[in-house]
Amino acid sequence: MPNKRPDRFDKTAAGSGFGVLRNHDWESQIAAVAVRFNHEYRGNAFDLPDEVKTMPIYQERASGLLQAKLTSPFWQLVKPQKNQRCLDIGCGVSFLIYPWREWEALFYGLEASVAARDVLNARGPQLNSKLFKGVQLGAAHELPYEAKQFDVRSRQA
């Protein structure tokens, strides 16, 4: 009798209809991403092979050109309205970059990087304690929020 492959996806999870991935490899992958972003947000250098440093994409990143190409204009296009509840998944330090005070929208963040979370949770309330609702540490596939808690949601790359 052939072995049945274990189900990696539970479609009934939390009654959301979206389900939750049940793969322990996700944890190690998320941890690796978090370590990378922690290094970046803390300004630590990456030890990369010389062949990577000669690649055009690396050169664009080092010069700052790549970020402009990758940055999502989502928040500028949506321009959240006053008192809208907005969730930024993978927020990095976006509350410090975008004009949340002009929009008067409520900002909630979810971030895998401890460094980014700590920076935002320390600085965000100083900028506007009424609009800044905090950043939680976590991954997008396990949102610690209610299903219909937000008016606007964004996932940053």
Secondary structure, DSSP 8 states (H G I E B T S, - for coil): --------EETTGGGSSS-EE--THHHHHHHHHHHHHHHHHTT------HHHHTSHHHHHHHHTHHHHHH---HHHHH---TT-EEEEET-TTHHHHS-HHHHT-EEEEEES-HHHHHHHHHHHHHHHTTTEEEEEE--TTS--S-TT--SEEEE--
